[in-house]
């Protein structure tokens, strides 16, 4: 597939933005992960949707495949609960794109 100069520039810009977000996510993730699991332990079975979305949004931006996979799973659960569908789908697409699973980004 041949990309125009504008498309190539847009892709490079998106890739740069996602790399920067991955660095920020790497810094914030340990603290949010601890808070998430502490809340899960306190609440018993599941954490509220807002906290789950925040945690999943960081996970999908991670450079680690296992983090992205967990983030996508959490987002999928939120979608099943009809929680902010557009936001969840956008974050899932971000996770797939970051993981270079381009076919799934379009699904």
N, C-alpha and C positions, 0 to 999 in steps of 0.2 A: 504494500500500500504506500503510495507516495503522498506525503504531506506537503501542503503549501508552507511558505515561510511563516505566515501568521499562525497556522496550526502548530508548527514545530516550536515556535516561540511560546505559544500558550501551554504546550505540553511541558516544555522546559521550566516555565514559570510555576506550573502546578507541581512538578517534581521537586523544585526547590522549596516551595511552600510546605510540601509534605515532609521533606527532610528536616526542615526547621521545626515543624510541629512534632516530629518524632523525637527530636532532641529535648524539646520541652516536656513531652510525655514521659520520656525516660527519667527526667528529674522529678516529676510530680507523681509518677506511678507508684513508687514504694509507699508513700504516705497515704494515697487514696486506696491502695490495695489493703493496707492495714485497717483503715477506717471501714472499708466495705466489709471485710471479714469480721471485724468486731461488731458491726451492726447486725450482720447475719447471725452471729452467735447470740446477740442480745434479743433479736426478734424471733429466733427459733428457726424458721424455715427459709424465709426470703426477706430481702431488703426492699425498701420502697422503690418504686419505679424511677423516681427522679435520681436517687443515688445510684441505682443500677445503670441508668443511662449515662451518667457522668463517668462512671468507672468504665463502662463499655466504650465510650467515646475516646478515652485515653488508650485503652487496650488496642483498638483497631489502628491507631497511629504508631504503635510500637514497631520497632525493627525486628522483634522476635515473633516468629511464626506462631508459636504456642499462645502468645498474648493475643495476637490478632484473631486466632481461631476462637479463643474464649470470648473475646469481645463480640464477634459475630454471633456466637451462640446466645450470649446474653441479649443482644439486640433482637435476635429471632424470637426469643421468649417475650420480649416487650411488644413485638409486632403481633404476636398471638393474643396478647392482652389489649390490643388496640391502643397502645400508648404512643402518642405522637408519631404516627406512621411515616410521614414524610421525613422527619428528622432521623428516625431509625433507619430508613432506607438509604438516606444520604450517608449516614455513618457506615452502614454495611458496604455501600459502594466504595467508600474511602478505604475500608479494610481490604476489600478485594483488590482495589487498585494498588494499594501499598504493597500487597503480597504478589503483585504482578499476575493476578488471576483476571485478566482483562475480559474474558468471555463472561464471567459471572458479574462483572460490573454492569453489563448491558442487560442482564436478565431481569 
